[in-house]
Amino acid sequence: MTDDEIFTLYYHDLCQQNHKEIWLKKFYELEQKMGENHIIENIGLTTKVKKINQIKNYTHIFLTINPPPSMALNDFINTIDKTLTTSKGLKQWIEGYLYVLEQRGETIEEIGKGFHTHILIKLIGHKKKSHIDRELKNNWKNTLDIDNYHILNIKYIDNDEAIRKQNYILGAKKEDIKHKKQELDVIWRENNSLEKYYFLDYIIEDKYAS
């Protein structure tokens, strides 16, 4: 049975765990695409999909990339740079960017484990999402499972959400459990000569500018 055939069935009728995982993966991919102009409620047997009457125009991309453990940090950073720029400067559809490098270690012994990036990209105009998605994925197709949204997550957002995302990646996390990780982020960056954040032609809120 193909992935598309599995997705035509009801989730509660699936018996095999791998079929359930395939169904959920395709559901979440659909949810992401629909999330810009629909609301999905009551996920399960009584799922409802409602169209949003007023749709805000997207102005940014919030991109999260989780590389495999085998990837070297320098290679990861170089690929990030290739994703955002060319030899002539920013890619034509990018007005500016801001990104941070983080890790998931919560002890000194684990420091550096699970390093990843969050990137805010301010867009120029409205180049087709399919074209942007293809270009972003082409930069990572030899390194990542580009169709796994847990690994390469592309979200199109408006200005208001971009401000919230900036606060999220540059400010203190609300969850207490993440505070220790953020403390180790600082040590990890110092050990690897990394900046708190990287940006080009992107306005940083005053409280984070120093």
Residue pairs with C-beta under 8 A, 6 or more apart in sequence:
1 19
3 22
3 26
4 26
6 14
6 19
6 22
6 23
6 26
7 22
7 23
7 26
7 27
9 23
11 20
11 23
11 24
11 27
12 45
14 20
14 23
25 148
28 149
29 149
31 40
32 149
32 155
34 40
34 49
36 55
36 58
36 156
37 51
37 52
37 55
38 49
38 50
38 51
38 52
39 49
39 50
39 52
40 47
40 48
40 49
41 47
41 48
41 49
41 50
42 48
56 158
56 160
57 126
57 158
58 123
58 126
58 156
58 157
58 158
59 122
59 123
59 157
59 158
59 159
59 162
60 120
60 121
60 122
60 123
60 156
60 157
60 158
60 159
60 161
60 162
60 165
61 119
61 120
61 121
61 123
61 132
61 154
61 155
61 156
61 157
62 118
62 119
62 120
62 121
62 155
62 157
62 161
62 162
62 165
63 117
63 118
63 119
63 120
63 121
63 136
63 152
63 153
63 154
63 155
64 116
64 117
64 118
64 119
64 152
64 153
65 80
65 116
65 117
65 119
65 140
65 144
65 151
65 152
65 153
66 114
66 116
66 144
66 150
66 151
66 152
67 76
67 115
67 116
67 143
67 144
68 143
68 144
69 113
69 114
71 143
73 112
73 115
73 192
76 115
76 117
77 101
79 139
79 140
79 143
80 99
80 117
80 119
82 139
83 119
83 136
83 139
83 140
84 90
84 91
84 94
84 97
84 99
84 119
84 121
84 200
85 91
85 200
90 96
90 97
90 200
90 201
91 135
92 124
93 123
93 124
93 125
93 127
93 132
94 121
94 122
94 123
94 124
95 122
95 123
95 124
95 201
96 121
96 122
96 199
96 200
96 201
96 202
96 203
97 119
97 120
97 121
97 122
97 198
97 199
97 200
97 201
97 202
98 119
98 120
98 166
98 169
98 197
98 198
98 199
98 202
98 204
99 117
99 118
99 119
99 120
99 169
99 197
99 198
99 199
100 117
100 118
100 169
100 170
100 196
100 197
100 198
101 115
101 116
101 117
101 189
101 194
101 198
102 115
102 116
102 117
102 118
102 181
102 185
103 111
103 112
103 113
103 114
103 115
103 116
103 181
103 184
103 185
103 188
104 110
104 113
104 114
104 115
104 116
104 181
105 111
105 112
105 113
105 114
105 181
105 184
105 188
106 180
106 181
106 184
107 184
108 184
108 187
111 184
111 187
111 188
111 191
112 188
112 191
112 192
115 188
118 165
118 168
118 169
120 162
120 165
120 166
120 169
120 202
122 162
122 201
122 202
123 132
129 156
132 154
133 154
136 152
136 154
137 146
137 152
140 146
140 152
144 151
144 152
145 151
145 152
146 152
157 165
163 205
166 204
166 205
166 208
167 205
169 197
170 196
170 197
170 204
170 205
170 208
171 208
172 179
172 182
173 179
173 181
173 182
188 194
189 195
189 196
197 204
197 208
